[in-house]
Amino acid sequence: MPSPASPVLPADVVVVGAGGAGLYAALAAAREGGRVALVAATPLAQTSSYWAQGGIAAALAAGDSPDLHRADTERAGRGLVRRSAANVLVREAPGAVADLTALGVHFDADGAGALALGLEGGHGLRRVAHAGGSATGRRIVRQLSAVVAGEARITVLEGARAAGLWTADGRCVGVVCEDGRAIAARATILATGGAAALWERTTNPPGSLGIGMLLAHDAGAALADLEFVQFHPTAVTGIPGREGFLVTEAIRGEGATLHGADGERFVEELAPRDEVALAIARRMRDDGRPHVELDMRAIDPLKFPNVVEALRSSGLDPTTERIPVAPAAHYFMGGVVADLDGATTVPGLYAIGESSCTGLHGANRLASNSLSECFVWGRRAALAGLAEPVTRAAAPPVPEPIVPPTAATRRALWEHAGIERERAGLEALLDDPHPIARLVARCALGRQESRGAHHRTEFAATDPALDGRHAVVRRDERPEFESWS
């Protein structure tokens, strides 16, 4: 653990997390002349963004517009989308795609050489750019990692894990790592991803445990919307070695269908994810089976080579047989409360990507808005962070170790804070040793309605009085409902 004699690395901006959001924020700050320290728990290009199969949603097609993109975002978000945040995303996402292209990311093109745009659930038309079909995250993270590695203004600390935020007089002035290193900076940007790996069944890699949320909360930052956890409808189940493997929604956009035990379709496959996941869960219950079946036999396997290869390596051939799928915890709509520049309620501290909550996603994220969010807010936070004042502080603190979740916590979250929740189960979570499990339960108990990704069995209807109202938790862990402009 660090001591007063531990080395301190000075920087203008320290970015914690080297996924898509963190890499892009680091580059954005460096391109403005800032000195950047990038804290990466794993080697570059091995983060959770690497596994992202979805693409980048942006109004790029003829006949599309930012206003149409915003309307779809708000429709999917079930009356809880913060319009100012949605406006930022839909207006700046096309520029982010253009900048990524300039940085060397090769997006898929059609036969005429124009950008090929996919259709995903909740979108009214094709507006999702992919790279390598369902390998978008891999392509983007690899390229951005290569650019970051060649940028002299960025110091990459691979294998370093943030253990605590360094604060002084109510301001965040840097980060302390587990190995004793500390980084002093005018701005600290959390890009640590979500917390869906806290659930027993998940599409996420093991590291998606809400570390950034815990660090921010311990430093006094507010969190919000933790009751809204999106379950991806089509994760492979019952196949050893591939449990939770995500079959991208873009495959349903190309015509793949979902079937119950009787072989019949039972849901509109391109409805927003909350609808599809709930319909699958209820169909599984009615059929008495642990899965439904995804039929992608009519899909050109060359469009999604990594999905087809992964399934075939597990003994499934999606060109000749249906695939067993079931929902799995996938994406956190909630996170650290952040404004339109990513600034949190703690001065000097920013949060971007899935670790943040700007209100963009409302109660249910529109497919592929999350990668767009990473790059739009990565740039905004970097620019705002460089404008923060230089603050001198005493020696860095010695943080308490972060306790990992137990198997019992992961099982309890799956059982009691899954697709459908009820009071008794949520109240049982209030005694869980893990802070995020408790906070999810408090927010879910406070929201006495069903909306988007939050379904309360005792409150099946949506309460109009809670339109636009976000459950915000501070250090006392009691949620208060607030409206955001």
C-alpha positions as CSV (number, residue, x, y, z in Angstrom):
1,M,0.0,0.0,0.0
2,P,1.2,3.6,-0.6
3,S,3.0,5.6,2.0
4,P,4.1,9.2,2.2
5,A,7.3,8.2,0.5
6,S,5.5,6.7,-2.5
7,P,6.4,8.2,-5.8
8,V,4.0,10.8,-7.2
9,L,3.6,11.2,-11.0
10,P,2.5,14.6,-12.1
11,A,0.0,15.0,-14.9
12,D,-2.6,17.4,-16.2
13,V,-5.2,14.7,-16.6
14,V,-5.2,11.1,-15.2
15,V,-7.6,8.7,-16.8
16,V,-8.6,5.5,-15.0
17,G,-9.5,2.8,-17.4
18,A,-8.2,2.0,-20.9
19,G,-11.4,0.9,-22.7
20,G,-12.8,2.9,-25.6
21,A,-13.8,5.9,-23.4
22,G,-10.5,6.1,-21.5
23,L,-8.3,5.7,-24.6
24,Y,-10.2,8.4,-26.4
25,A,-10.2,10.8,-23.5
26,A,-6.5,10.3,-23.1
27,L,-5.9,11.1,-26.8
28,A,-8.2,14.1,-26.7
29,A,-6.3,15.6,-23.8
30,A,-2.9,14.8,-25.3
31,R,-3.9,16.4,-28.7
32,E,-4.7,19.6,-26.8
33,G,-1.2,19.5,-25.3
34,G,-2.0,18.0,-22.0
35,R,0.2,15.6,-20.1
36,V,-1.8,12.4,-19.5
37,A,-1.4,9.4,-17.2
38,L,-3.5,6.4,-18.2
39,V,-4.1,3.8,-15.5
40,A,-4.8,0.5,-17.1
41,A,-5.5,-2.6,-15.0
42,T,-4.8,-4.9,-17.9
43,P,-2.5,-4.6,-20.9
44,L,-3.9,-2.2,-23.6
45,A,-6.5,-3.8,-25.9
46,Q,-7.6,-6.3,-23.3
47,T,-10.4,-4.2,-21.7
48,S,-14.1,-4.9,-21.7
49,S,-14.6,-2.6,-24.7
50,Y,-12.6,-5.1,-26.6
51,W,-15.5,-7.5,-26.4
52,A,-18.2,-5.0,-27.6
53,Q,-20.0,-6.5,-30.5
54,G,-22.4,-3.5,-31.0
55,G,-21.5,-0.5,-33.1
56,I,-21.6,3.2,-32.9
57,A,-25.0,4.8,-33.4
58,A,-24.9,8.1,-35.3
59,A,-27.2,9.9,-37.7
60,L,-25.1,9.4,-40.8
61,A,-27.6,8.0,-43.4
62,A,-29.5,10.0,-46.0
63,G,-32.9,10.6,-44.5
64,D,-31.7,10.4,-40.9
65,S,-31.1,13.3,-38.6
66,P,-30.0,14.0,-35.0
67,D,-33.6,14.8,-34.1
68,L,-34.8,11.3,-35.3
69,H,-31.9,9.7,-33.4
70,R,-32.9,11.6,-30.3
71,A,-36.5,10.6,-30.7
72,D,-35.6,6.9,-30.8
73,T,-33.3,7.4,-27.8
74,E,-36.1,9.0,-25.8
75,R,-38.6,6.3,-26.8
76,A,-36.3,3.5,-25.7
77,G,-35.5,5.4,-22.4
78,R,-39.2,5.2,-21.3
79,G,-39.7,8.8,-20.1
80,L,-36.4,9.1,-18.2
81,V,-33.9,10.3,-20.8
82,R,-32.3,13.7,-20.0
83,R,-33.0,15.6,-23.2
84,S,-30.0,17.9,-22.9
85,A,-27.7,14.8,-22.7
86,A,-29.5,13.2,-25.7
87,N,-29.0,16.3,-27.7
88,V,-25.3,16.3,-27.0
89,L,-25.0,12.7,-28.1
90,V,-26.9,12.9,-31.3
91,R,-25.3,16.1,-32.5
92,E,-21.7,15.1,-31.7
93,A,-21.8,11.4,-32.6
94,P,-21.3,11.9,-36.3
95,G,-18.1,13.9,-35.6
96,A,-16.8,11.2,-33.4
97,V,-17.2,8.6,-36.1
98,A,-15.3,10.9,-38.5
99,D,-12.5,11.4,-36.0
100,L,-12.2,7.7,-35.3
101,T,-11.9,7.2,-39.1
102,A,-9.2,9.8,-39.2
103,L,-7.4,7.9,-36.4
104,G,-7.3,4.8,-38.5
105,V,-10.4,2.9,-37.5
106,H,-11.8,1.1,-40.6
107,F,-15.6,1.0,-40.5
108,D,-17.5,-1.5,-42.7
109,A,-18.4,-0.3,-46.2
110,D,-21.1,-1.5,-48.6
111,G,-20.4,-2.7,-52.2
112,A,-20.2,0.9,-53.4
113,G,-17.7,1.9,-50.8
114,A,-20.1,3.9,-48.7
115,L,-20.4,3.4,-44.9
116,A,-22.5,0.3,-44.2
117,L,-25.0,1.0,-41.5
118,G,-26.8,-1.7,-39.5
119,L,-30.3,-1.8,-37.9
120,E,-30.6,-2.6,-34.2
121,G,-33.4,-2.8,-31.7
122,G,-35.3,0.5,-31.0
123,H,-33.8,2.3,-34.0
124,G,-36.3,3.5,-36.7
125,L,-33.7,3.1,-39.5
126,R,-30.2,2.0,-40.1
127,R,-27.7,4.2,-38.2
128,V,-25.2,1.8,-36.5
129,A,-21.7,1.8,-37.9
130,H,-19.7,-1.4,-37.4
131,A,-16.1,-2.4,-37.8
132,G,-15.5,-6.0,-38.8
133,G,-19.2,-6.9,-38.4
134,S,-19.6,-7.8,-34.7
135,A,-15.9,-7.1,-33.9
136,T,-16.4,-3.3,-33.5
137,G,-15.0,-3.1,-30.0
138,R,-12.0,-5.1,-30.9
139,R,-11.1,-3.0,-33.9
140,I,-11.6,0.3,-32.2
141,V,-9.7,-0.6,-29.0
142,R,-6.8,-2.1,-31.0
143,Q,-6.4,1.0,-33.1
144,L,-6.8,3.5,-30.3
145,S,-4.3,1.5,-28.2
146,A,-1.8,1.7,-31.0
147,V,-2.2,5.4,-31.3
148,V,-2.0,5.9,-27.5
149,A,1.2,3.8,-27.3
150,G,2.8,6.2,-29.9
151,E,1.7,9.4,-28.2
152,A,4.6,11.0,-26.2
153,R,2.3,13.0,-24.0
154,I,0.6,9.9,-22.6
155,T,2.2,7.8,-19.9
156,V,0.6,4.4,-19.7
157,L,0.7,2.5,-16.4
158,E,-0.2,-1.0,-17.5
159,G,-1.1,-3.4,-14.7
160,A,-1.9,-0.6,-12.3
161,R,-5.2,-0.6,-10.4
162,A,-6.8,2.4,-8.8
163,A,-7.3,1.8,-5.1
164,G,-8.6,5.2,-4.1
165,L,-9.2,8.8,-5.2
166,W,-6.9,11.5,-3.7
167,T,-8.9,14.4,-2.4
168,A,-8.0,17.6,-0.7
169,D,-10.5,20.2,0.7
170,G,-13.4,18.5,-1.1
171,R,-11.6,18.4,-4.5
172,C,-10.2,15.4,-6.3
173,V,-6.5,15.9,-7.0
174,G,-5.5,12.5,-8.3
175,V,-5.5,8.8,-7.9
176,V,-3.7,6.3,-5.6
177,C,-2.9,2.9,-7.1
178,E,-2.7,-0.5,-5.3
179,D,1.1,-0.7,-6.0
180,G,1.8,2.5,-4.1
181,R,2.1,4.8,-7.1
182,A,0.1,8.0,-7.0
183,I,-0.8,10.4,-9.8
184,A,-1.4,14.1,-9.0
185,A,-3.6,15.8,-11.7
186,R,-5.8,18.8,-12.1
187,A,-8.5,16.4,-13.4
188,T,-9.3,12.8,-12.8
189,I,-11.4,11.0,-15.3
190,L,-13.1,7.7,-14.4
191,A,-13.6,5.4,-17.4
192,T,-13.8,2.2,-15.5
193,G,-16.9,0.6,-17.1
194,G,-20.0,-0.8,-15.5
195,A,-21.0,-3.3,-12.9
196,A,-22.9,-6.0,-14.8
197,A,-20.4,-8.7,-13.8
198,L,-21.8,-8.5,-10.3
199,W,-24.7,-10.6,-11.5
200,E,-24.3,-14.3,-11.6
201,R,-25.2,-14.6,-15.3
202,T,-23.6,-11.8,-17.3
203,T,-22.2,-11.0,-20.8
204,N,-19.4,-8.9,-19.2
205,P,-15.8,-9.9,-18.5
206,P,-14.9,-10.5,-14.8
207,G,-13.5,-7.0,-14.2
208,S,-16.8,-5.1,-14.7
209,L,-17.5,-4.8,-11.0
210,G,-18.3,-1.1,-10.6
211,I,-14.9,-0.2,-9.2
212,G,-15.1,3.4,-10.5
213,M,-18.5,3.8,-8.9
214,L,-17.2,2.6,-5.5
215,L,-14.2,4.9,-5.7
216,A,-16.4,7.9,-6.6
217,H,-18.9,7.1,-3.9
218,D,-16.2,6.8,-1.3
219,A,-14.9,10.2,-2.3
220,G,-18.4,11.7,-1.8
221,A,-19.7,11.7,-5.4
222,A,-23.4,11.0,-6.0
223,L,-24.6,8.0,-7.9
224,A,-27.9,7.6,-9.7
225,D,-30.3,5.2,-11.5
226,L,-28.7,2.1,-10.1
227,E,-32.0,0.2,-10.4
228,F,-31.8,0.2,-14.1
229,V,-29.7,-2.7,-15.3
230,Q,-30.1,-3.8,-18.9
231,F,-30.3,-7.5,-19.6
232,H,-29.2,-8.4,-23.1
233,P,-31.9,-10.7,-24.6
234,T,-29.6,-13.1,-26.5
235,A,-26.7,-14.6,-24.6
236,V,-25.8,-18.2,-25.2
237,T,-26.8,-20.6,-22.4
238,G,-26.3,-24.2,-21.5
239,I,-23.0,-24.5,-23.6
240,P,-19.9,-25.1,-21.5
241,G,-17.3,-22.5,-22.3
242,R,-19.7,-20.1,-23.9
243,E,-22.1,-19.4,-21.1
244,G,-23.1,-15.7,-21.4
245,F,-21.5,-15.3,-24.8
246,L,-23.4,-12.4,-26.4
247,V,-25.0,-12.9,-29.8
248,T,-25.2,-9.3,-31.2
249,E,-28.5,-7.6,-31.8
250,A,-27.3,-6.7,-35.2
251,I,-27.9,-10.3,-36.2
252,R,-31.6,-9.8,-35.4
253,G,-31.4,-6.6,-37.4
254,E,-30.5,-8.7,-40.4
255,G,-33.5,-11.0,-39.9
256,A,-32.7,-13.6,-37.2
257,T,-35.8,-14.6,-35.2
258,L,-36.7,-15.9,-31.7
259,H,-38.8,-19.0,-31.1
260,G,-40.4,-20.7,-28.1
261,A,-40.7,-24.4,-27.3
262,D,-43.5,-24.7,-29.8
263,G,-41.3,-23.3,-32.6
264,E,-43.4,-20.1,-33.0
265,R,-42.1,-16.5,-32.8
266,F,-43.4,-14.7,-29.8
267,V,-41.9,-11.2,-29.8
268,E,-41.0,-8.4,-32.2
269,E,-37.2,-9.1,-32.4
270,L,-36.3,-5.4,-32.9
271,A,-38.3,-3.9,-30.1
272,P,-36.2,-2.1,-27.4
273,R,-34.2,-4.5,-25.3
274,D,-36.3,-4.2,-22.1
275,E,-39.3,-5.5,-24.1
276,V,-37.5,-8.4,-25.7
277,A,-35.6,-9.5,-22.5
278,L,-38.9,-9.5,-20.5
279,A,-40.7,-11.4,-23.2
280,I,-38.0,-14.0,-23.3
281,A,-37.9,-14.4,-19.5
282,R,-41.7,-14.9,-19.4
283,R,-41.7,-17.3,-22.3
284,M,-39.0,-19.4,-20.6
285,R,-41.1,-19.5,-17.5
286,D,-44.2,-20.5,-19.4
287,D,-42.4,-23.1,-21.4
288,G,-40.5,-24.5,-18.3
289,R,-37.2,-24.2,-20.2
290,P,-34.0,-22.4,-19.4
291,H,-33.8,-20.9,-22.9
292,V,-35.5,-19.9,-26.1
293,E,-34.0,-20.4,-29.5
294,L,-32.4,-17.9,-31.9
295,D,-32.7,-18.8,-35.6
296,M,-30.0,-17.2,-37.6
297,R,-29.8,-19.9,-40.3
298,A,-30.8,-17.4,-43.0
299,I,-28.1,-14.9,-42.1
300,D,-24.9,-14.7,-44.2
301,P,-22.2,-16.0,-41.8
302,L,-19.6,-13.8,-43.5
303,K,-21.3,-10.8,-42.0
304,F,-20.6,-11.9,-38.4
305,P,-17.5,-14.1,-38.6
306,N,-16.5,-13.9,-35.0
307,V,-19.9,-14.9,-33.7
308,V,-20.2,-17.8,-36.1
309,E,-16.6,-19.0,-35.3
310,A,-17.2,-18.8,-31.5
311,L,-20.5,-20.8,-31.8
312,R,-18.9,-23.4,-34.1
313,S,-16.0,-23.8,-31.7
314,S,-18.5,-24.8,-29.0
315,G,-20.2,-27.4,-31.2
316,L,-23.0,-25.3,-32.5
317,D,-23.5,-24.5,-36.2
318,P,-25.7,-21.4,-36.5
319,T,-26.1,-22.0,-40.3
320,T,-27.9,-25.3,-39.7
321,E,-29.4,-25.2,-36.2
322,R,-31.0,-22.9,-33.7
323,I,-29.0,-21.4,-30.9
324,P,-30.2,-21.6,-27.2
325,V,-30.2,-18.1,-25.7
326,A,-31.5,-16.4,-22.6
327,P,-31.1,-12.9,-21.1
328,A,-28.0,-12.0,-19.1
329,A,-27.0,-8.8,-17.2
330,H,-25.3,-6.6,-19.7
331,Y,-25.3,-2.8,-19.1
332,F,-25.7,-0.4,-16.3
333,M,-27.8,2.7,-17.1
334,G,-26.9,4.1,-13.7
335,G,-23.5,5.2,-12.4
336,V,-21.7,8.3,-11.1
337,V,-23.8,11.4,-11.6
338,A,-22.2,13.5,-14.3
339,D,-23.1,16.6,-16.2
340,L,-22.8,17.4,-19.9
341,D,-19.0,17.5,-19.7
342,G,-18.7,14.5,-17.5
343,A,-18.1,16.5,-14.3
344,T,-19.3,14.8,-11.1
345,T,-20.5,16.3,-7.9
346,V,-16.9,16.3,-6.6
347,P,-14.8,19.1,-8.2
348,G,-12.0,17.8,-10.3
349,L,-13.5,14.4,-10.8
350,Y,-15.1,13.3,-14.1
351,A,-16.9,10.1,-15.1
352,I,-17.5,8.9,-18.7
353,G,-18.8,5.9,-20.4
354,E,-20.7,3.1,-18.5
355,S,-19.3,4.3,-15.2
356,S,-21.2,7.5,-15.5
357,C,-24.9,8.5,-15.4
358,T,-25.7,11.6,-17.4
359,G,-29.3,10.6,-17.9
360,L,-28.6,9.8,-21.5
361,H,-29.9,6.2,-21.4
362,G,-32.9,6.8,-19.2
363,A,-34.5,3.6,-18.0
364,N,-33.4,1.6,-21.0
365,R,-30.4,2.2,-23.3
366,L,-30.9,2.4,-27.0
367,A,-28.7,-0.1,-28.7
368,S,-25.2,1.1,-29.7
369,N,-25.6,4.5,-28.0
370,S,-23.1,3.4,-25.4
371,L,-20.0,3.4,-27.7
372,S,-21.1,6.8,-29.1
373,E,-21.3,8.0,-25.6
374,C,-17.7,6.9,-24.8
375,F,-16.3,9.1,-27.6
376,V,-18.5,12.1,-27.2
377,W,-18.1,12.4,-23.5
378,G,-14.4,11.2,-23.6
379,R,-13.6,14.3,-25.6
380,R,-15.8,16.6,-23.5
381,A,-14.4,15.5,-20.2
382,A,-10.8,15.8,-21.5
383,L,-11.3,19.4,-22.7
384,A,-13.1,20.4,-19.5
385,G,-10.5,18.7,-17.3
386,L,-7.7,20.6,-18.9
387,A,-9.4,23.8,-17.7
388,E,-9.4,22.7,-14.1
389,P,-7.0,24.6,-11.7
390,V,-3.7,23.2,-10.5
391,T,-4.1,22.2,-6.9
392,R,-1.3,21.3,-4.5
393,A,-2.1,18.7,-1.8
394,A,-0.4,16.9,1.0
395,A,0.8,13.4,0.8
396,P,-1.6,10.9,-0.9
397,P,-3.8,8.9,1.4
398,V,-3.6,5.2,2.2
399,P,-6.9,3.8,0.8
400,E,-8.8,0.8,2.2
401,P,-8.6,-2.3,0.0
402,I,-11.6,-2.8,-2.3
403,V,-13.3,-6.0,-1.2
404,P,-14.4,-8.2,-4.3
405,P,-17.9,-9.5,-4.5
406,T,-18.6,-13.0,-3.3
407,A,-20.3,-15.8,-5.2
408,A,-23.2,-15.3,-2.8
409,T,-23.5,-11.6,-3.7
410,R,-23.5,-12.4,-7.4
411,R,-26.2,-15.1,-6.9
412,A,-28.3,-12.8,-4.8
413,L,-28.3,-10.0,-7.3
414,W,-29.3,-12.4,-10.1
415,E,-32.1,-13.8,-7.9
416,H,-33.4,-10.6,-6.3
417,A,-32.5,-7.8,-8.8
418,G,-33.0,-9.6,-12.1
419,I,-35.4,-8.9,-14.9
420,E,-38.3,-9.0,-12.4
421,R,-38.0,-7.9,-8.8
422,E,-40.2,-7.9,-5.7
423,R,-40.0,-6.3,-2.3
424,A,-39.0,-9.3,-0.2
425,G,-36.0,-10.1,-2.4
426,L,-34.8,-6.5,-2.6
427,E,-35.1,-6.1,1.1
428,A,-32.9,-9.2,1.5
429,L,-30.2,-7.4,-0.5
430,L,-30.1,-4.5,1.9
431,D,-28.0,-6.7,4.2
432,D,-25.6,-7.8,1.5
433,P,-21.9,-7.0,2.3
434,H,-21.3,-5.4,-1.1
435,P,-22.1,-1.7,-1.4
436,I,-23.4,-1.8,-4.9
437,A,-25.8,-4.6,-4.1
438,R,-27.2,-2.6,-1.3
439,L,-27.5,0.6,-3.4
440,V,-29.2,-1.3,-6.3
441,A,-31.7,-2.6,-3.8
442,R,-32.4,0.8,-2.2
443,C,-33.0,2.4,-5.6
444,A,-35.1,-0.4,-6.8
445,L,-37.2,-0.3,-3.6
446,G,-37.6,3.4,-3.9
447,R,-38.9,3.2,-7.5
448,Q,-42.4,1.8,-7.0
449,E,-43.3,1.3,-10.6
450,S,-42.2,-0.7,-13.6
451,R,-40.3,1.3,-16.2
452,G,-37.8,0.2,-18.8
453,A,-35.2,-2.3,-17.4
454,H,-36.8,-2.1,-13.9
455,H,-39.8,-4.4,-13.4
456,R,-41.5,-4.6,-9.9
457,T,-44.0,-7.4,-9.7
458,E,-46.1,-5.4,-7.1
459,F,-46.1,-2.3,-9.2
460,A,-46.6,-3.5,-12.8
461,A,-47.6,-0.1,-14.2
462,T,-45.5,3.0,-14.9
463,D,-46.1,5.9,-12.6
464,P,-46.3,9.2,-14.6
465,A,-45.3,11.1,-11.4
466,L,-41.8,9.5,-11.8
467,D,-41.3,10.7,-15.4
468,G,-38.0,12.4,-15.7
469,R,-37.1,11.7,-12.0
470,H,-33.8,10.0,-11.2
471,A,-33.0,8.1,-8.0
472,V,-29.9,9.8,-6.6
473,V,-27.9,8.3,-3.7
474,R,-25.2,10.0,-1.7
475,R,-23.1,8.8,1.3
476,D,-26.2,8.1,3.5
477,E,-27.4,5.6,0.8
478,R,-30.9,6.9,0.9
479,P,-32.2,7.6,-2.7
480,E,-33.8,10.9,-3.4
481,F,-35.7,11.5,-6.6
482,E,-34.5,14.5,-8.7
483,S,-35.4,16.0,-12.0
484,W,-32.5,16.9,-14.3
485,S,-32.6,19.6,-17.0
